[in-house]
């Protein structure tokens, strides 16, 4: 039985045709994955189904009936629920307040909070999604916040559940927890639409997979009859090479080192304990580890956002006494941040302004405090072309670019700063497969040029594929140092969980 | 003891207009609309209150006129900021500036006077005060024996607004719109309706506060003294009170106490202290306001989506 059908949906945005005659049929009780690169139109399609966008033409069928969905309220009535990529939660409200908002139990006009709490308990028991109804959402970890979102739509009686890139913000543990939930919901007869660009996850959870590219549906395949390579080809339109031939170049002089670094995090807990390592020219040093084991403390200490309680940080053999982003950068560091929207870009600024940031005070971009628009435009135009940013419009605001193109703007900015050490903190986080490939190529190019790279990543395959040496961070300590040739993902996994140590004898 | 009662009563009189306007700020900003026009709205309603009272020879009609103009000005602010998602500060400044000029003009046009309107029936006259004679001999409580209706209104509305915001469905929705309008919208809450309601409601509160300035203990409109910055002090009280009704009340009491203190200091100044210009004493409450805000601003966090115009995706 068809749960949801879309026929010939067309959605035209001012600059782009987001959906080009998309036709899909999703069966009741299946997990249907919709994959595609950022900007392929998968989220747009589902936002149309949910009533957030109005299509230019096309029809939507829900459980066999043609429906006119104009607002989210319409879709809620039709038992469609959506868990958005950016959670639609109010951090300062309690779990219960968030779940019942818009359909509150009440006596007259008085909000019946106690009954609301018991209703939340009921629904959480029914679906086995444990939650504390009176806790404030801001105090909950991301995985649990997502659970609140799921409960919210289940309480409204959702039969068709749309998940827009639900794993983008989750840790691996939270992801596997979510997958258990999805499978349980499927057993319950719910229909699940799973939007993603992570092919390994899609292969794990989906029954059928629809692939979109540039607004068009490329095809629908059964999971049992496909593989990641084929999906990637359908998504990108060509073969994707994520396994890069190692650039076997000889490491040079030391460009960066930390010794015996101890760092307290903002909670006052020692998040980094006696960490020492060095990075050499023409070398990629990978830091592997489960999120929250000291990566943030390491990055923030290197940038000067956290002051180490003890230890030394040196660039090119010289200790930096006063660590500030400015001092680090002027001595040769570039930085690809883990959170591009907060640290990488000024979102309301145009591409041209973002791209010169960091050298905006230097000639020729400015002269005695006056910005030179001609030089800036020429430089930005050249860089957008060089880094294949789409659309190559230097006047577009940073926030209007897709995630992959935003990352390219950051790369263009950081690579044009004079540097011989690159701090790459989760450089492919949230990127689709095409943009990921671009970043990988970029890093290898950098390495060949003689840059020393510190790569911090949560993706094991990335660490294994790119690094010359791997350091494993667990609970703020380096518990292992290996090369990718002498180790396996399994062994790294054990070290990351603190079950094994392997230290190099100095 | 009589003196203490007198001082408390005086403090409550000073606090009432500030508190009422501050509550107006609380409800408006809870829904995410900044209203710096409180000052202008108070001025509008103070004048229209006197006008209404003069026309009907009845202070109640005056109060209704004041509330009426509050609704009109509030609707204007909502039209600009909610309907057209205009800049809330610009709209607020415009209302404040317009109120300065237009009321001066109205004063001359209607009453043929400059500076002051003629005296009109008001709530502060002996007959119109709310008399609770049995309280008059009791310490502290005695202060409540002969107050104007505005003081009682300000206290009752504080409790009422607290109940509305924290114990009703409407209140939950108002706060949700001020925190995350997109989330509220996806759950079927009509964001625009809620904001319209909260902005106009907030203006009505401020308008009652404005009427308190000209129909409370005074019986006429003072062109240079109204609202005399009380709308801005109300904004400060709202922030100092962390956007909650009872917080605003305590803050209004604090600022009003400073005003009482000013009077006492001025009246009892001897020797060299009596040489200090009176302007210094008048400025005391404002210094206190600034001091209090410096202490609290940065720590006080308002509604997350406060001041951000809401536009629907298309």
Interface residues (C-beta under 8 A of the other chain):
Chain A: X47 X52 X53 X54 X72 X73 X76 X82 X84 X88 X89 X90 X91 X92 X93 X97 X101 X102 X103 X104 X106 X109 X110 X111 X113 X152
Chain B: X167 X168 X169 X170 X171 X172 X173 X175 X176 X179 X180 X182 X183 X184 X185 X186 X187 X188 X189 X304 X313 X314
